[in-house]
Amino acid sequence: MDVICPDSQITRSSNHSYDGRHAYAELLLNSTFVFAPGGEGGHSFRFAEVLVAGAIPVVTTDLLLPFEAEFSWEDCVVRVPESALLQLPSLLRSFDAPSVVVRQQACAAIRKSLYADLQSYEAYRPQFEVAMAGWARRLGL
């Protein structure tokens, strides 16, 4: 994550290089938290990408999460208002190890429910599962 304050000359940058698709996939696979902003609508393909990679999605409070009626996302995702985005680094650093593990386990359980048995009903699975399968292939999983 890069943080640039408009009123300051100070820039704090990550040590990751973004030299292509493999570096991006590696970065996702090695991240604990990943910001998944919405796209043109109230949803995001990035969310599925983050979930498949095994990271904890960080989303804005207005993002529509898939299957919210079927899954309790609150134990998995970190929701922040847009007004708090500049405080994300300190907010994420405030999570202790046990609460990170709880979120990772909640995300893994949802991911398993959505991603289970993808090969057996190729023609009938919902679009979100198709997207998750695509991201898994892209990430080499």
N, CA, C and O atoms as a GROMACS GRO file, in nm:
protein
  564
    1MET      N    1   0.085  -0.117   0.000
    1MET     CA    2   0.000   0.000   0.000
    1MET      C    3   0.089   0.122   0.000
    1MET      O    4   0.186   0.128   0.075
    2ASP      N    5   0.057   0.218  -0.082
    2ASP     CA    6   0.128   0.345  -0.084
    2ASP      C    7   0.038   0.450  -0.020
    2ASP      O    8  -0.082   0.454  -0.046
    3VAL      N    9   0.097   0.533   0.062
    3VAL     CA   10   0.022   0.640   0.125
    3VAL      C   11   0.090   0.772   0.089
    3VAL      O   12   0.206   0.793   0.123
    4ILE      N   13   0.019   0.857   0.022
    4ILE     CA   14   0.072   0.989  -0.015
    4ILE      C   15  -0.024   1.094   0.040
    4ILE      O   16  -0.141   1.097   0.002
    5CYS      N   17   0.025   1.176   0.128
    5CYS     CA   18  -0.057   1.282   0.185
    5CYS      C   19  -0.043   1.406   0.097
    5CYS      O   20   0.069   1.451   0.073
    6PRO      N   21  -0.153   1.462   0.049
    6PRO     CA   22  -0.145   1.574  -0.044
    6PRO      C   23  -0.076   1.697   0.015
    6PRO      O   24  -0.013   1.773  -0.060
    7ASP      N   25  -0.085   1.720   0.145
    7ASP     CA   26  -0.027   1.839   0.206
    7ASP      C   27   0.114   1.813   0.260
    7ASP      O   28   0.166   1.894   0.338
    8SER      N   29   0.176   1.703   0.221
    8SER     CA   30   0.305   1.668   0.279
    8SER      C   31   0.401   1.621   0.170
    8SER      O   32   0.359   1.574   0.065
    9GLN      N   33   0.528   1.634   0.198
    9GLN     CA   34   0.631   1.583   0.108
    9GLN      C   35   0.667   1.439   0.143
    9GLN      O   36   0.749   1.378   0.075
   10ILE      N   37   0.606   1.384   0.249
   10ILE     CA   38   0.641   1.250   0.296
   10ILE      C   39   0.560   1.146   0.220
   10ILE      O   40   0.438   1.156   0.211
   11THR      N   41   0.628   1.047   0.165
   11THR     CA   42   0.564   0.935   0.097
   11THR      C   43   0.613   0.807   0.161
   11THR      O   44   0.734   0.784   0.171
   12ARG      N   45   0.522   0.724   0.203
   12ARG     CA   46   0.558   0.593   0.256
   12ARG      C   47   0.513   0.489   0.154
   12ARG      O   48   0.395   0.481   0.122
   13SER      N   49   0.606   0.412   0.105
   13SER     CA   50   0.574   0.313   0.001
   13SER      C   51   0.608   0.173   0.047
   13SER      O   52   0.695   0.153   0.132
   14SER      N   53   0.538   0.078  -0.010
   14SER     CA   54   0.570  -0.062   0.016
   14SER      C   55   0.700  -0.097  -0.056
   14SER      O   56   0.748  -0.020  -0.139
   15ASN      N   57   0.756  -0.212  -0.024
   15ASN     CA   58   0.879  -0.256  -0.088
   15ASN      C   59   0.853  -0.348  -0.207
   15ASN      O   60   0.945  -0.411  -0.258
   16HIS      N   61   0.728  -0.356  -0.251
   16HIS     CA   62   0.692  -0.446  -0.360
   16HIS      C   63   0.708  -0.376  -0.495
   16HIS      O   64   0.684  -0.256  -0.507
   17SER      N   65   0.749  -0.452  -0.593
   17SER     CA   66   0.753  -0.399  -0.728
   17SER      C   67   0.636  -0.458  -0.805
   17SER      O   68   0.600  -0.574  -0.786
   18TYR      N   69   0.580  -0.380  -0.891
   18TYR     CA   70   0.464  -0.423  -0.968
   18TYR      C   71   0.506  -0.435  -1.114
   18TYR      O   72   0.473  -0.350  -1.196
   19ASP      N   73   0.580  -0.541  -1.145
   19ASP     CA   74   0.637  -0.554  -1.278
   19ASP      C   75   0.557  -0.647  -1.368
   19ASP      O   76   0.610  -0.695  -1.468
   20GLY      N   77   0.435  -0.673  -1.336
   20GLY     CA   78   0.354  -0.756  -1.423
   20GLY      C   79   0.256  -0.841  -1.347
   20GLY      O   80   0.241  -0.830  -1.225
   21ARG      N   81   0.188  -0.925  -1.422
   21ARG     CA   82   0.080  -1.007  -1.367
   21ARG      C   83   0.130  -1.103  -1.260
   21ARG      O   84   0.061  -1.123  -1.160
   22HIS      N   85   0.247  -1.164  -1.279
   22HIS     CA   86   0.297  -1.260  -1.180
   22HIS      C   87   0.332  -1.190  -1.049
   22HIS      O   88   0.306  -1.244  -0.942
   23ALA      N   89   0.390  -1.072  -1.058
   23ALA     CA   90   0.423  -0.997  -0.937
   23ALA      C   91   0.295  -0.959  -0.863
   23ALA      O   92   0.291  -0.963  -0.740
   24TYR      N   93   0.191  -0.922  -0.937
   24TYR     CA   94   0.064  -0.886  -0.876
   24TYR      C   95   0.003  -1.007  -0.806
   24TYR      O   96  -0.043  -0.996  -0.692
   25ALA      N   97   0.001  -1.121  -0.872
   25ALA     CA   98  -0.053  -1.243  -0.812
   25ALA      C   99   0.027  -1.281  -0.688
   25ALA      O  100  -0.030  -1.320  -0.586
   26GLU      N  101   0.158  -1.271  -0.696
   26GLU     CA  102   0.243  -1.302  -0.581
   26GLU      C  103   0.215  -1.208  -0.465
   26GLU      O  104   0.209  -1.249  -0.349
   27LEU      N  105   0.197  -1.081  -0.497
   27LEU     CA  106   0.165  -0.983  -0.394
   27LEU      C  107   0.032  -1.018  -0.326
   27LEU      O  108   0.022  -1.014  -0.204
   28LEU      N  109  -0.069  -1.051  -0.405
   28LEU     CA  110  -0.199  -1.091  -0.348
   28LEU      C  111  -0.185  -1.215  -0.260
   28LEU      O  112  -0.237  -1.218  -0.148
   29LEU      N  113  -0.116  -1.314  -0.310
   29LEU     CA  114  -0.102  -1.440  -0.236
   29LEU      C  115  -0.022  -1.425  -0.107
   29LEU      O  116  -0.035  -1.508  -0.017
   30ASN      N  117   0.059  -1.321  -0.097
   30ASN     CA  118   0.142  -1.300   0.021
   30ASN      C  119   0.092  -1.187   0.110
   30ASN      O  120   0.163  -1.143   0.200
   31SER      N  121  -0.029  -1.140   0.086
   31SER     CA  122  -0.084  -1.029   0.163
   31SER      C  123  -0.182  -1.079   0.268
   31SER      O  124  -0.254  -1.177   0.245
   32THR      N  125  -0.186  -1.013   0.381
   32THR     CA  126  -0.283  -1.043   0.484
   32THR      C  127  -0.412  -0.967   0.458
   32THR      O  128  -0.520  -1.026   0.462
   33PHE      N  129  -0.403  -0.838   0.431
   33PHE     CA  130  -0.516  -0.753   0.398
   33PHE      C  131  -0.496  -0.697   0.258
   33PHE      O  132  -0.383  -0.668   0.218
   34VAL      N  133  -0.606  -0.684   0.182
   34VAL     CA  134  -0.597  -0.621   0.050
   34VAL      C  135  -0.720  -0.532   0.032
   34VAL      O  136  -0.833  -0.577   0.051
   35PHE      N  137  -0.696  -0.408  -0.006
   35PHE     CA  138  -0.806  -0.316  -0.034
   35PHE      C  139  -0.871  -0.355  -0.165
   35PHE      O  140  -0.804  -0.370  -0.266
   36ALA      N  141  -1.004  -0.372  -0.163
   36ALA     CA  142  -1.080  -0.411  -0.282
   36ALA      C  143  -1.186  -0.305  -0.309
   36ALA      O  144  -1.302  -0.321  -0.270
   37PRO      N  145  -1.147  -0.197  -0.376
   37PRO     CA  146  -1.244  -0.089  -0.400
   37PRO      C  147  -1.350  -0.131  -0.501
   37PRO      O  148  -1.329  -0.223  -0.581
   38GLY      N  149  -1.462  -0.064  -0.497
   38GLY     CA  150  -1.568  -0.090  -0.593
   38GLY      C  151  -1.528  -0.043  -0.732
   38GLY      O  152  -1.433   0.034  -0.749
   39GLY      N  153  -1.601  -0.092  -0.829
   39GLY     CA  154  -1.575  -0.052  -0.967
   39GLY      C  155  -1.674   0.053  -1.010
   39GLY      O  156  -1.702   0.148  -0.937
   40GLU      N  157  -1.728   0.037  -1.130
   40GLU     CA  158  -1.824   0.133  -1.181
   40GLU      C  159  -1.958   0.123  -1.109
   40GLU      O  160  -2.033   0.220  -1.104
   41GLY      N  161  -1.987   0.006  -1.054
   41GLY     CA  162  -2.111  -0.012  -0.980
   41GLY      C  163  -2.080  -0.027  -0.833
   41GLY      O  164  -1.973   0.011  -0.787
   42GLY      N  165  -2.175  -0.082  -0.760
   42GLY     CA  166  -2.157  -0.101  -0.618
   42GLY      C  167  -2.093  -0.234  -0.584
   42GLY      O  168  -2.110  -0.283  -0.472
   43HIS      N  169  -2.021  -0.293  -0.677
   43HIS     CA  170  -1.958  -0.424  -0.656
   43HIS      C  171  -1.815  -0.417  -0.709
   43HIS      O  172  -1.772  -0.314  -0.760
   44SER      N  173  -1.741  -0.527  -0.696
   44SER     CA  174  -1.602  -0.525  -0.740
   44SER      C  175  -1.552  -0.666  -0.776
   44SER      O  176  -1.569  -0.759  -0.698
   45PHE      N  177  -1.493  -0.680  -0.894
   45PHE     CA  178  -1.428  -0.807  -0.930
   45PHE      C  179  -1.306  -0.827  -0.842
   45PHE      O  180  -1.264  -0.940  -0.818
   46ARG      N  181  -1.249  -0.718  -0.793
   46ARG     CA  182  -1.131  -0.726  -0.708
   46ARG      C  183  -1.161  -0.803  -0.579
   46ARG      O  184  -1.073  -0.868  -0.523
   47PHE      N  185  -1.285  -0.794  -0.534
   47PHE     CA  186  -1.324  -0.862  -0.411
   47PHE      C  187  -1.306  -1.013  -0.427
   47PHE      O  188  -1.249  -1.078  -0.339
   48ALA      N  189  -1.355  -1.070  -0.537
   48ALA     CA  190  -1.339  -1.213  -0.562
   48ALA      C  191  -1.192  -1.250  -0.573
   48ALA      O  192  -1.149  -1.354  -0.524
   49GLU      N  193  -1.117  -1.165  -0.639
   49GLU     CA  194  -0.973  -1.186  -0.657
   49GLU      C  195  -0.903  -1.195  -0.520
   49GLU      O  196  -0.822  -1.284  -0.497
   50VAL      N  197  -0.934  -1.102  -0.432
   50VAL     CA  198  -0.874  -1.100  -0.298
   50VAL      C  199  -0.915  -1.222  -0.218
   50VAL      O  200  -0.832  -1.285  -0.153
   51LEU      N  201  -1.043  -1.256  -0.223
   51LEU     CA  202  -1.094  -1.372  -0.148
   51LEU      C  203  -1.029  -1.501  -0.195
   51LEU      O  204  -0.989  -1.583  -0.112
   52VAL      N  205  -1.018  -1.520  -0.324
   52VAL     CA  206  -0.956  -1.641  -0.378
   52VAL      C  207  -0.808  -1.648  -0.339
   52VAL      O  208  -0.756  -1.757  -0.315
   53ALA      N  209  -0.741  -1.534  -0.332
   53ALA     CA  210  -0.598  -1.531  -0.297
   53ALA      C  211  -0.575  -1.564  -0.150
   53ALA      O  212  -0.461  -1.588  -0.110
   54GLY      N  213  -0.681  -1.564  -0.069
   54GLY     CA  214  -0.667  -1.597   0.072
   54GLY      C  215  -0.639  -1.479   0.162
   54GLY      O  216  -0.604  -1.496   0.279
   55ALA      N  217  -0.653  -1.358   0.109
   55ALA     CA  218  -0.632  -1.238   0.189
   55ALA      C  219  -0.766  -1.193   0.249
   55ALA      O  220  -0.873  -1.238   0.208
   56ILE      N  221  -0.756  -1.104   0.346
   56ILE     CA  222  -0.875  -1.046   0.408
   56ILE      C  223  -0.912  -0.922   0.326
   56ILE      O  224  -0.833  -0.829   0.317
   57PRO      N  225  -1.033  -0.921   0.267
   57PRO     CA  226  -1.073  -0.804   0.188
   57PRO      C  227  -1.100  -0.683   0.276
   57PRO      O  228  -1.166  -0.693   0.380
   58VAL      N  229  -1.049  -0.568   0.234
   58VAL     CA  230  -1.078  -0.441   0.298
   58VAL      C  231  -1.165  -0.365   0.198
   58VAL      O  232  -1.123  -0.339   0.085
   59VAL      N  233  -1.286  -0.329   0.240
   59VAL     CA  234  -1.383  -0.269   0.149
   59VAL      C  235  -1.441  -0.142   0.210
   59VAL      O  236  -1.437  -0.122   0.331
   60THR      N  237  -1.496  -0.059   0.124
   60THR     CA  238  -1.567   0.058   0.174
   60THR      C  239  -1.707   0.014   0.219
   60THR      O  240  -1.758  -0.089   0.176
   61THR      N  241  -1.766   0.095   0.305
   61THR     CA  242  -1.895   0.058   0.365
   61THR      C  243  -2.007   0.052   0.262
   61THR      O  244  -2.110  -0.011   0.287
   62ASP      N  245  -1.990   0.114   0.146
   62ASP     CA  246  -2.096   0.113   0.044
   62ASP      C  247  -2.084  -0.002  -0.056
   62ASP      O  248  -2.169  -0.016  -0.143
   63LEU      N  249  -1.980  -0.084  -0.045
   63LEU     CA  250  -1.962  -0.195  -0.140
   63LEU      C  251  -2.065  -0.304  -0.116
   63LEU      O  252  -2.087  -0.346  -0.002
   64LEU      N  253  -2.130  -0.348  -0.222
   64LEU     CA  254  -2.225  -0.459  -0.214
   64LEU      C  255  -2.148  -0.589  -0.222
   64LEU      O  256  -2.083  -0.617  -0.323
   65LEU      N  257  -2.156  -0.669  -0.118
   65LEU     CA  258  -2.084  -0.797  -0.116
   65LEU      C  259  -2.174  -0.907  -0.171
   65LEU      O  260  -2.295  -0.903  -0.150
   66PRO      N  261  -2.117  -1.004  -0.241
   66PRO     CA  262  -2.199  -1.109  -0.300
   66PRO      C  263  -2.264  -1.196  -0.193
   66PRO      O  264  -2.203  -1.228  -0.091
   67PHE      N  265  -2.387  -1.233  -0.218
   67PHE     CA  266  -2.460  -1.326  -0.131
   67PHE      C  267  -2.464  -1.280   0.014
   67PHE      O  268  -2.446  -1.360   0.105
   68GLU      N  269  -2.488  -1.149   0.037
   68GLU     CA  270  -2.491  -1.099   0.175
   68GLU      C  271  -2.601  -1.164   0.257
   68GLU      O  272  -2.588  -1.175   0.379
   69ALA      N  273  -2.708  -1.208   0.194
   69ALA     CA  274  -2.816  -1.275   0.269
   69ALA      C  275  -2.774  -1.415   0.313
   69ALA      O  276  -2.822  -1.465   0.414
   70GLU      N  277  -2.684  -1.479   0.238
   70GLU     CA  278  -2.644  -1.616   0.267
   70GLU      C  279  -2.522  -1.627   0.358
   70GLU      O  280  -2.506  -1.726   0.429
   71PHE      N  281  -2.436  -1.526   0.356
   71PHE     CA  282  -2.311  -1.533   0.431
   71PHE      C  283  -2.296  -1.412   0.522
   71PHE      O  284  -2.336  -1.301   0.486
   72SER      N  285  -2.240  -1.433   0.638
   72SER     CA  286  -2.206  -1.323   0.728
   72SER      C  287  -2.065  -1.279   0.696
   72SER      O  288  -1.968  -1.340   0.741
   73TRP      N  289  -2.053  -1.174   0.619
   73TRP     CA  290  -1.923  -1.124   0.577
   73TRP      C  291  -1.853  -1.046   0.687
   73TRP      O  292  -1.732  -1.024   0.679
   74GLU      N  293  -1.926  -1.003   0.789
   74GLU     CA  294  -1.869  -0.914   0.891
   74GLU      C  295  -1.752  -0.976   0.966
   74GLU      O  296  -1.664  -0.903   1.012
   75ASP      N  297  -1.748  -1.108   0.980
   75ASP     CA  298  -1.635  -1.174   1.046
   75ASP      C  299  -1.515  -1.188   0.953
   75ASP      O  300  -1.405  -1.219   0.997
   76CYS      N  301  -1.537  -1.165   0.825
   76CYS     CA  302  -1.431  -1.182   0.724
   76CYS      C  303  -1.374  -1.047   0.682
   76CYS      O  304  -1.254  -1.023   0.699
   77VAL      N  305  -1.456  -0.960   0.627
   77VAL     CA  306  -1.406  -0.836   0.569
   77VAL      C  307  -1.380  -0.729   0.674
   77VAL      O  308  -1.428  -0.737   0.787
   78VAL      N  309  -1.304  -0.630   0.634
   78VAL     CA  310  -1.285  -0.508   0.713
   78VAL      C  311  -1.354  -0.398   0.632
   78VAL      O  312  -1.314  -0.370   0.519
   79ARG      N  313  -1.457  -0.337   0.690
   79ARG     CA  314  -1.529  -0.229   0.623
   79ARG      C  315  -1.485  -0.095   0.679
   79ARG      O  316  -1.475  -0.077   0.800
   80VAL      N  317  -1.458  -0.001   0.589
   80VAL     CA  318  -1.418   0.133   0.631
   80VAL      C  319  -1.495   0.236   0.548
   80VAL      O  320  -1.518   0.216   0.429
   81PRO      N  321  -1.533   0.346   0.612
   81PRO     CA  322  -1.593   0.453   0.532
   81PRO      C  323  -1.487   0.520   0.445
   81PRO      O  324  -1.369   0.522   0.480
   82GLU      N  325  -1.529   0.574   0.332
   82GLU     CA  326  -1.433   0.641   0.244
   82GLU      C  327  -1.358   0.751   0.316
   82GLU      O  328  -1.242   0.778   0.285
   83SER      N  329  -1.421   0.814   0.412
   83SER     CA  330  -1.356   0.924   0.486
   83SER      C  331  -1.240   0.875   0.571
   83SER      O  332  -1.159   0.957   0.616
   84ALA      N  333  -1.228   0.743   0.594
   84ALA     CA  334  -1.121   0.688   0.679
   84ALA      C  335  -1.012   0.618   0.598
   84ALA      O  336  -0.925   0.553   0.657
   85LEU      N  337  -1.014   0.630   0.466
   85LEU     CA  338  -0.917   0.557   0.384
   85LEU      C  339  -0.772   0.598   0.413
   85LEU      O  340  -0.682   0.514   0.406
   86LEU      N  341  -0.749   0.723   0.445
   86LEU     CA  342  -0.611   0.763   0.475
   86LEU      C  343  -0.561   0.705   0.606
   86LEU      O  344  -0.440   0.702   0.631
   87GLN      N  345  -0.652   0.659   0.692
   87GLN     CA  346  -0.613   0.598   0.819
   87GLN      C  347  -0.599   0.445   0.807
   87GLN      O  348  -0.573   0.378   0.907
   88LEU      N  349  -0.616   0.391   0.687
   88LEU     CA  350  -0.610   0.245   0.670
   88LEU      C  351  -0.483   0.181   0.723
   88LEU      O  352  -0.492   0.081   0.794
   89PRO      N  353  -0.365   0.233   0.694
   89PRO     CA  354  -0.245   0.167   0.747
   89PRO      C  355  -0.247   0.150   0.899
   89PRO      O  356  -0.217   0.042   0.950
   90SER      N  357  -0.281   0.257   0.970
   90SER     CA  358  -0.284   0.245   1.117
   90SER      C  359  -0.400   0.158   1.164
   90SER      O  360  -0.386   0.085   1.263
   91LEU      N  361  -0.514   0.164   1.096
   91LEU     CA  362  -0.627   0.078   1.131
   91LEU      C  363  -0.590  -0.070   1.116
   91LEU      O  364  -0.617  -0.150   1.206
   92LEU      N  365  -0.528  -0.105   1.006
   92LEU     CA  366  -0.493  -0.245   0.982
   92LEU      C  367  -0.384  -0.293   1.076
   92LEU      O  368  -0.383  -0.409   1.117
   93ARG      N  369  -0.292  -0.205   1.111
   93ARG     CA  370  -0.188  -0.243   1.208
   93ARG      C  371  -0.245  -0.264   1.348
   93ARG      O  372  -0.181  -0.328   1.431
   94SER      N  373  -0.364  -0.213   1.374
   94SER     CA  374  -0.424  -0.226   1.508
   94SER      C  375  -0.485  -0.364   1.533
   94SER      O  376  -0.518  -0.396   1.647
   95PHE      N  377  -0.500  -0.447   1.429
   95PHE     CA  378  -0.554  -0.582   1.447
   95PHE      C  379  -0.449  -0.669   1.515
   95PHE      O  380  -0.334  -0.675   1.470
   96ASP      N  381  -0.487  -0.738   1.622
   96ASP     CA  382  -0.393  -0.830   1.685
   96ASP      C  383  -0.399  -0.965   1.612
   96ASP      O  384  -0.492  -0.991   1.536
   97ALA      N  385  -0.301  -1.048   1.636
   97ALA     CA  386  -0.289  -1.176   1.565
   97ALA      C  387  -0.414  -1.264   1.579
   97ALA      O  388  -0.458  -1.318   1.478
   98PRO      N  389  -0.472  -1.280   1.699
   98PRO     CA  390  -0.592  -1.365   1.709
   98PRO      C  391  -0.710  -1.313   1.625
   98PRO      O  392  -0.782  -1.394   1.566
   99SER      N  393  -0.730  -1.182   1.618
   99SER     CA  394  -0.842  -1.133   1.538
   99SER      C  395  -0.815  -1.146   1.388
   99SER      O  396  -0.908  -1.162   1.309
  100VAL      N  397  -0.688  -1.140   1.348
  100VAL     CA  398  -0.653  -1.166   1.208
  100VAL      C  399  -0.685  -1.312   1.173
  100VAL      O  400  -0.742  -1.340   1.068
  101VAL      N  401  -0.649  -1.403   1.261
  101VAL     CA  402  -0.675  -1.546   1.238
  101VAL      C  403  -0.826  -1.573   1.228
  101VAL      O  404  -0.869  -1.650   1.143
  102VAL      N  405  -0.904  -1.510   1.315
  102VAL     CA  406  -1.050  -1.527   1.310
  102VAL      C  407  -1.104  -1.481   1.175
  102VAL      O  408  -1.187  -1.549   1.114
  103ARG      N  409  -1.058  -1.366   1.127
  103ARG     CA  410  -1.102  -1.316   0.996
  103ARG      C  411  -1.056  -1.408   0.882
  103ARG      O  412  -1.132  -1.435   0.790
  104GLN      N  413  -0.932  -1.455   0.890
  104GLN     CA  414  -0.883  -1.547   0.786
  104GLN      C  415  -0.966  -1.675   0.783
  104GLN      O  416  -0.998  -1.725   0.675
  105GLN      N  417  -1.000  -1.727   0.899
  105GLN     CA  418  -1.080  -1.849   0.905
  105GLN      C  419  -1.221  -1.826   0.852
  105GLN      O  420  -1.276  -1.910   0.781
  106ALA      N  421  -1.280  -1.711   0.885
  106ALA     CA  422  -1.414  -1.679   0.834
  106ALA      C  423  -1.412  -1.665   0.682
  106ALA      O  424  -1.502  -1.714   0.614
  107CYS      N  425  -1.309  -1.599   0.629
  107CYS     CA  426  -1.296  -1.585   0.484
  107CYS      C  427  -1.274  -1.721   0.417
  107CYS      O  428  -1.331  -1.749   0.312
  108ALA      N  429  -1.193  -1.805   0.480
  108ALA     CA  430  -1.166  -1.939   0.424
  108ALA      C  431  -1.294  -2.022   0.420
  108ALA      O  432  -1.318  -2.094   0.324
  109ALA      N  433  -1.376  -2.012   0.523
  109ALA     CA  434  -1.502  -2.089   0.526
  109ALA      C  435  -1.596  -2.043   0.416
  109ALA      O  436  -1.659  -2.125   0.350
  110ILE      N  437  -1.607  -1.912   0.396
  110ILE     CA  438  -1.693  -1.860   0.289
  110ILE      C  439  -1.636  -1.899   0.153
  110ILE      O  440  -1.709  -1.942   0.064
  111ARG      N  441  -1.505  -1.883   0.137
  111ARG     CA  442  -1.440  -1.918   0.010
  111ARG      C  443  -1.464  -2.065  -0.022
  111ARG      O  444  -1.493  -2.100  -0.137
  112LYS      N  445  -1.453  -2.151   0.078
  112LYS     CA  446  -1.474  -2.294   0.057
  112LYS      C  447  -1.618  -2.321   0.015
  112LYS      O  448  -1.643  -2.403  -0.073
  113SER      N  449  -1.714  -2.253   0.078
  113SER     CA  450  -1.855  -2.270   0.041
  113SER      C  451  -1.882  -2.227  -0.102
  113SER      O  452  -1.959  -2.291  -0.173
  114LEU      N  453  -1.819  -2.118  -0.144
  114LEU     CA  454  -1.842  -2.066  -0.278
  114LEU      C  455  -1.762  -2.140  -0.385
  114LEU      O  456  -1.803  -2.144  -0.501
  115TYR      N  457  -1.650  -2.198  -0.346
  115TYR     CA  458  -1.557  -2.254  -0.442
  115TYR      C  459  -1.560  -2.407  -0.445
  115TYR      O  460  -1.490  -2.470  -0.524
  116ALA      N  461  -1.640  -2.466  -0.358
  116ALA     CA  462  -1.643  -2.612  -0.344
  116ALA      C  463  -1.697  -2.680  -0.469
  116ALA      O  464  -1.792  -2.634  -0.532
  117ASP      N  465  -1.634  -2.788  -0.503
  117ASP     CA  466  -1.684  -2.878  -0.607
  117ASP      C  467  -1.714  -2.808  -0.740
  117ASP      O  468  -1.817  -2.834  -0.802
  118LEU      N  469  -1.625  -2.721  -0.782
  118LEU     CA  470  -1.649  -2.645  -0.904
  118LEU      C  471  -1.654  -2.731  -1.030
  118LEU      O  472  -1.725  -2.696  -1.124
  119GLN      N  473  -1.581  -2.840  -1.033
  119GLN     CA  474  -1.572  -2.919  -1.155
  119GLN      C  475  -1.698  -3.000  -1.185
  119GLN      O  476  -1.724  -3.033  -1.301
  120SER      N  477  -1.778  -3.031  -1.082
  120SER     CA  478  -1.888  -3.125  -1.103
  120SER      C  479  -2.011  -3.065  -1.168
  120SER      O  480  -2.093  -3.140  -1.221
  121TYR      N  481  -2.028  -2.936  -1.166
  121TYR     CA  482  -2.148  -2.880  -1.228
  121TYR      C  483  -2.115  -2.753  -1.307
  121TYR      O  484  -2.176  -2.648  -1.288
  122GLU      N  485  -2.018  -2.767  -1.394
  122GLU     CA  486  -1.966  -2.657  -1.475
  122GLU      C  487  -2.076  -2.571  -1.538
  122GLU      O  488  -2.068  -2.449  -1.532
  123ALA      N  489  -2.176  -2.633  -1.597
  123ALA     CA  490  -2.276  -2.558  -1.671
  123ALA      C  491  -2.377  -2.487  -1.581
  123ALA      O  492  -2.451  -2.401  -1.628
  124TYR      N  493  -2.382  -2.521  -1.453
  124TYR     CA  494  -2.489  -2.470  -1.368
  124TYR      C  495  -2.446  -2.378  -1.256
  124TYR      O  496  -2.531  -2.324  -1.184
  125ARG      N  497  -2.318  -2.357  -1.238
  125ARG     CA  498  -2.274  -2.280  -1.122
  125ARG      C  499  -2.296  -2.130  -1.142
  125ARG      O  500  -2.294  -2.081  -1.255
  126PRO      N  501  -2.317  -2.058  -1.032
  126PRO     CA  502  -2.343  -1.913  -1.042
  126PRO      C  503  -2.223  -1.835  -1.094
  126PRO      O  504  -2.109  -1.883  -1.092
  127GLN      N  505  -2.250  -1.716  -1.140
  127GLN     CA  506  -2.144  -1.633  -1.199
  127GLN      C  507  -2.031  -1.603  -1.103
  127GLN      O  508  -1.915  -1.596  -1.145
  128PHE      N  509  -2.060  -1.585  -0.974
  128PHE     CA  510  -1.954  -1.554  -0.879
  128PHE      C  511  -1.855  -1.670  -0.870
  128PHE      O  512  -1.734  -1.648  -0.860
  129GLU      N  513  -1.905  -1.792  -0.873
  129GLU     CA  514  -1.816  -1.908  -0.870
  129GLU      C  515  -1.731  -1.914  -0.995
  129GLU      O  516  -1.613  -1.950  -0.989
  130VAL      N  517  -1.790  -1.881  -1.109
  130VAL     CA  518  -1.713  -1.878  -1.233
  130VAL      C  519  -1.601  -1.776  -1.221
  130VAL      O  520  -1.487  -1.803  -1.261
  131ALA      N  521  -1.632  -1.660  -1.166
  131ALA     CA  522  -1.530  -1.557  -1.146
  131ALA      C  523  -1.421  -1.607  -1.051
  131ALA      O  524  -1.303  -1.586  -1.076
  132MET      N  525  -1.462  -1.672  -0.943
  132MET     CA  526  -1.363  -1.723  -0.846
  132MET      C  527  -1.273  -1.828  -0.912
  132MET      O  528  -1.153  -1.830  -0.887
  133ALA      N  529  -1.331  -1.914  -0.993
  133ALA     CA  530  -1.250  -2.014  -1.061
  133ALA      C  531  -1.150  -1.948  -1.155
  133ALA      O  532  -1.035  -1.991  -1.165
  134GLY      N  533  -1.195  -1.844  -1.225
  134GLY     CA  534  -1.105  -1.771  -1.314
  134GLY      C  535  -0.990  -1.706  -1.238
  134GLY      O  536  -0.875  -1.711  -1.283
  135TRP      N  537  -1.022  -1.645  -1.123
  135TRP     CA  538  -0.915  -1.583  -1.045
  135TRP      C  539  -0.821  -1.688  -0.988
  135TRP      O  540  -0.700  -1.665  -0.980
  136ALA      N  541  -0.874  -1.802  -0.950
  136ALA     CA  542  -0.787  -1.910  -0.899
  136ALA      C  543  -0.690  -1.955  -1.009
  136ALA      O  544  -0.572  -1.977  -0.982
  137ARG      N  545  -0.740  -1.970  -1.131
  137ARG     CA  546  -0.653  -2.007  -1.242
  137ARG      C  547  -0.548  -1.899  -1.266
  137ARG      O  548  -0.431  -1.929  -1.288
  138ARG      N  549  -0.591  -1.774  -1.263
  138ARG     CA  550  -0.500  -1.662  -1.287
  138ARG      C  551  -0.390  -1.657  -1.181
  138ARG      O  552  -0.275  -1.622  -1.210
  139LEU      N  553  -0.426  -1.691  -1.057
  139LEU     CA  554  -0.329  -1.688  -0.947
  139LEU      C  555  -0.250  -1.818  -0.936
  139LEU      O  556  -0.163  -1.830  -0.849
  140GLY      N  557  -0.278  -1.915  -1.025
  140GLY     CA  558  -0.204  -2.040  -1.026
  140GLY      C  559  -0.243  -2.136  -0.917
  140GLY      O  560  -0.163  -2.221  -0.878
  141LEU      N  561  -0.366  -2.126  -0.865
  141LEU     CA  562  -0.413  -2.215  -0.758
  141LEU      C  563  -0.484  -2.338  -0.813
  141LEU      O  564  -0.529  -2.422  -0.737
   0.00000   0.00000   0.00000
